[in-house]
Amino acid sequence: MQIDKLTSRKSIVIFSLLLAIFIIYPNIVYLRWDLEDIEFNGGKTPFFILFAFRYVFFATIIFISFLVNVRHLNKDTLARRLGRIFVIVLVSYGIYILMAFAIVTHGDSFNDILVFQFAIVFLLCVLLGQILAMYSEQRKKEQEIEQLKVENLQSRCEALANQINPHFFFNSLGGLSSLVREDDKERTLEYVNKLSAVFRYILQSDKKGLVTLNEEFDFLESYRYLLEVRYANKLSFDITIDSKKRKLKLPVLSLLPLIENVVKHNVIDSENRMVVSVLVNENSEIVVSNPIHTKLEESLSNGIGLTNLKNRFTLLMDMRLRVENVGEMFRVYLPLKK
């Protein structure tokens, strides 16, 4: 339960009324015998007035004490809280005695337990005030810890995302240099435009954690052009996505390292054409799959791409991606979040 709900005026009133019943419970238990033993001037009416007054009075003291505790929640020490509540209860005790004599001429008939009841009110108000202060302090510390976790999470995610940029940059220059050598100005210009769109997305995504599937697939459309040019149509994409799924979210730049891994770890030529399938399955997961055309010499890799992606899914979504290697096909399942 949040501290603001505990300390709302409505909650304090309800709490005070309930606790006042607990305080006058001995009077409720002995009510029948007290009515039989005590003689009243003018009948039983003053007795019931005093009984109701006692309940309202204790409820009021508890309400005021609790309100004072709330107002000085993060300022008072236990000693100051003890002193403040003691003064409130002592003054209230004096007022009660005067009011009791005004209602019943011989004073409060329940005088034998009156002091005990005021002592219980004092101890309960101090104890509850201390518990509330400790709870408030604990909540404050939890919020500070949570804020530190969020800041740490953002820093780690930015560091992980930044690892992608140079990795992608060097791969993209290879495609551009091949077009320049072919002296194909029109395709070179289109390539530069697509490359600019891709880098714009990467730069703008540095401050993002999760993006919609629609944003990620728009990025993929530009990136696929770069690869198709680079591999002279020996690499193609089969993309299937339901329009209803486009608002689901995933960590930014999730598809880039997967597509780069396809290029890095497989032979792609006229005899080994590569078709990368990208779809959203019935479990709301992106499935990126490709046939395996193993290179004769394994490419040097430090595993940054897939490890980076796994870490970002864990940090940002508290979810794990799945990797499936069945010999002829390689699949990666990326969970999506609403």
N, C-alpha and C positions, 0 to 999 in steps of 0.2 A: 504494500500500500504506500502511496506517495505521501511525503511529509505535508504537502499542501492540503491533501484530503483529511489528514489527521487533525490539522490545525484550523480547519474552516470553522466559522461561527456556528454553523448548523451542527457539525460534529461535536463541538465543545458543549453546546446546549444539551444534546442527547446524552453525552457522556456524563455531564453533571447531574442530570435528572436520574440516571441509572445508579450512579455512585451514591447519591443522596439516599436512595432506597436502602442500599447496603448499610449506610451509616445509622439510619433510624430503625434498622431491622429489630434490634432488641425491644424497642418501644412497640413495634407491631406485634411481636410475640406475646408481650405481657399486657397488651391493650385491655383484654377482658378483665383480668384481675385488678388492673389499676382503676378501671371504672367502678369496680365493686368496692375497692378500699378507700377511694378518695372521695371526700365530700366536697361538693361544689357550691359556691355562692351563686345562686341564680340558675342552677341546673347544670347540665352537661355541655351546654353550648360553648362556654369559655374553654373547656377542656379540649374540644374538637378544634376550636380556633387555634389554640396553642399547638396542638398536634400538627395541623396543616402548616402553621407558621414555622414550626421546627423544620419540617421537610423543605419548604421553600427557602428558608434561611440557609440551611446546609447546602442546598443546590446552588444558591447564589454565591456562597463562599468558595465552593469548588470551582464555579465558573470564573470568578474573578481571579483566583489563584492560578488556574490553568491559563487564563488569558495573559496574566503577568509573565508566566513562564514562557509562553509563546513569544511575547513581545521582546523578551530579553534572552531568546533562545541561545544565541551564539555569543553573548556578551558576558553572562554571569558565570562566576565560579560557584561551586557547591556551597561554599560558606556564605556568599552573598544571597544565594537562593534560599538558604536556611533562614537567614536574617529577615529577608523580605516577607517570606510566607509566615514566619513567626509573628511579625508585627500585624499582618493582615488577620491572622487567626485570633490574636490577643485582643485587638480592637473589636473584632466581630463578637468575641465572647462577652465583652462588656456591653455592647449594643444589645445582644441577645438577652442578657439578664434584665436590662432596663425594659425591653419590650415585653418580656415574660411577666414582669410585675405589673405592667400596664394592662395586660390581658387578664391575668389572674391575680387577685389582690395579695395572695400569700406567696407568690413567686412561682417558679417552675417546679411543678410537682415531680418531675423526673430528675431532680437534682443529683441523685446518687450516681447516674451514669453520664451526666452532662459533660463533666470535665474529660472523662474517658473518650467521649465522642469527639470533642474538639481536638484532643490529642491525636486521635486516629485521622481526623481530617488534615491536621498539620503534617503528620508523617506521610500520608498517602500523596498529598499535593507535592511535597518535596521529592518523594520517590518518583512519582510520575514525571515531574519536571526534569529530574536527572536522567530518567530513561529516555525522555523525548530529546533532551540535549545530546545524549550519547547517540541516539538514532540519527539525529540531524547531522552530527559530526561524521558518523559512519557513511551516511549517504553522500556527504560532501567529498569524503575521501574516495568513495567508489566512483563518483562523477569525475574527479580529477584523474583517477587511474584510467577510467574509460576514455577521457579526453587524450591522455598520453598514448593510449593504445591506438586511437584513431590517427593521431599525428604520426606515430611510428609506422602505422600501416600505410599512410599516404606516402611517407618518405621511402619506405621499402618498395612500394608499387612504382613510384616515379623512378627509382634506381633500376628496377627490373625492366621497365618500359624503355628506359634510355639505353639499355644494352642492345635493344633491337635496332636502333637507328643506324649505327655504323655498320652493323652486319648487313642490313638491307642495302645501304648506300653502295657498298663495294660490289654487290651482286648486280645492281642496276646499271652501274657504269659499263659493265661488260656488254649489255644489250645496246646501249647508246653508241659505244665505240664501233660495234659491228655495222650499224646503220650509217655512221659517218664514213666508214670505209667503203660502203656500197654507194655512197653519194646519192642516196634517195632522200631528197630534201623534204618532200611531202610527208613521207612516213617518219622521217626524223623529227619534223615539227610536231606531228601527232604524238609521237613517242615522248617528246619533251613536255607537251601539254598533259599527257596522262601521268608522266613522272612528277610533274608539278602538283597535280591533284593528289597523288599518293603522298608526297611529302607534306603537303598542306594538311592532309588528314592526320599524319603522324605528329606534326608539330602542334596542331590543335588538340590532339588527344593526350598530350603530356599532362594536362590538368584534369583529365577525366579518369574515372575508375571504370564504371560500367557504361556501355553504350547499347543502343537498340540494335537488334539484328538487321534492321533496315539500313542503318548507318554502316554497319560492318560489310554488308553485301554491296552497297554502293562503292565502298573502297575496293572490294574484290573485283568489281567490274573494271576498274581502272588498272588494277594490278595484273589481271589476267591478260589484258592487251599487251602489257610490257613483256610478259612471258611468251605469249604467242608469237610476237615479233622476234624475240630473242631465239626461239627454237623453230622458227620457220614453219609454224603450224604442225610440228611434230608433237606438240603438247596442246591439249584442249580440255575444256571443262564441261561437265554435265551438272548444271545447277538446278535443283528443284526445291522450291520453298513455298509453303502455303502463306498466302497474304495475311491470314489470321495470326500467324506466328511472328510477324515482323516487329511487333512491339515488345517481344521478349528481350531480355538483356543478357549480356555476357561481358567479360573483361575486354577492354579495347585492344585491338590488334591481336585477336586470338587466332585469326585465320592465317596471318602472314607467316609465322614460323612453321606452320604445318605445310603450307605450300612450298616454302623454301626447303624444307626437309625432303619433299618429293624430288625436287630438282637436285639437291645435294647428294642423295643416296641412291639414285637410280640412273641407269643408262637410258637416255632419251635420244633416239635417232630414227631413221626411216624404217629400220627393222624392229625397233622397240618403241612404238608410239605409246605415248602416255595419255590416258584419259583420267582426269581427276574428277571424282564424283563428290558433290556437296549437296546434302539434303537434310531436312529436318524430319526425324522419325516421330512415331506416335507417342514416344516418351518425352517429347519436347527436348530432344538432344540434336545438336548438329553432328552429322556423321560425315567425316571427311575420309574418303577411301581412295586407294590407288593400287594398281597391280605392281608387284615387286619385280623390277628388272635390276638385279644386283650387279653392281660394278665389279670388274675384275680386281681392281685395287680399291679397297675401302677408302673413302674420302676422309681426310683429317677432320675430326669434329670433337669439340669439347663439351657437347651436349647442352649448350646454353639455351637453344631454342625451346625444346620440349620441357626442360627443367624450369625455365623461366615461366612457361605457360602453366605448368602444374602449380608453381608457387603462387601465381596471380589468382588462379581459381580458388586456391585454399584461402588466400588472404582476403579477397574481395567478396567471395560468395560462400565460403565455408563448404565448398563442394569439390569433389574430385573428378577429374576427367579419366576416361578409360582408354587404354591402348590395347588393340587386338591385332596380333600377328599370326595369321593362319598359314603361313608359308607362301601362298600365291597372292594374297591380298593383305594390305596393311590398312587398318582402320583406327581412327581416333574419334571418341565420342565426347562431345563437349556439352555439359548440362547447361540449360538455359534457365533464367530466373524471371519471374513475373515482375 
